[in-house]
Amino acid sequence: MNYIYDLHRTMMAEKLILVYEGDFTQETTKSILSMAERNLDSSGEESGIKRKVFNVMVEALQNIVKHSSEQGLQAGSLISRSAIFLISKDDSRYCVMTGNPIQKDKVSRLKQNLEELNSKDKEGLKEMYKEIIKNTQISEKGGAGLGFVDMARKSGEKLEFIFANMDETHDFFCLKINISREKE
Amino acid sequence: MEILNLKGTEDTPTIILDKKNGIFEISGRSLPEDSAEFYRPVIEWINSYAKEANASTDFVFKLEYFNTASSKLILDVLSALEEIKGMKISWYFHDDDEDMEEAGQEFSELVEIPFEFKTY
């Protein structure tokens, strides 16, 4: 049972304030949001930063919900639909992090999208947002294709990501969004 | 016209569309699982209202938070309102919420309707 202590120490060392692992639905999203919100409220965080963290959490969580429903379509797949969501907090910033399985053939396109976002400045992201919102249609999964752009805008920093190898067909997509606690 | 009255929840906004009393308001939080489905009756109501609109309409957005899927639908709502003569948008934001202020400004650049910005 040492892993309990190990997990506890990891969480303390990484300053994690919330970790959720499992199936993601709109219902779990709402529960996680209300838990995180209570945490932000009780810590007396400044309202502007609180709103940004909340905003990034919603987009990150709804991305996983949409994506895991897609994983579910593969009957008999050994890849778990299960994903992970984490928030850490230290003196200078909050980090909202997600990890979920993704088909390998979708990796290069996603990587390209994220790199394009990271190459843009504040104005560039704003233009991109307006361009997408004018032309997009809501997908069957309920997405507007604006989630990553919005997270990048609210963060004001580059999105960090890696793709860890799971097996022949899947990678595990890890994303980290930083929200500074220092006022601009 | 019938009044459209949707009570807000933790992930959907409060909506009151009342032609007779001149109340048109979307307020609260909007992060529904299916934003297109949620806003469908709102857009349908506006399309009916367009046929017999009041001489002037002050449409109030007083949102605390909305997700990106809702932002697309808010643009669809605004596009429907754009067709109506005498339309004005009152866009409310918390006085320290720059993101909500900026979101309103961006919407105002995407449609041809006068926006008035107000804090609460």
Interface residues (C-beta under 8 A of the other chain):
Chain A: Q26 K30 S34 S47 G48 R51 K52 F54 N55 V58 E59 Q62 V65 K126 Y129 K130 I133 K134 T136 I138 G142 G143 A144 L146 G147 V149 D150 K154
Chain B: E10 D11 L31 E33 D34 S35 A36 Y65 N67 T68 A69 S71 K72 L73 L75 H94 D96 D97 E98 D99 E106 E109 L110
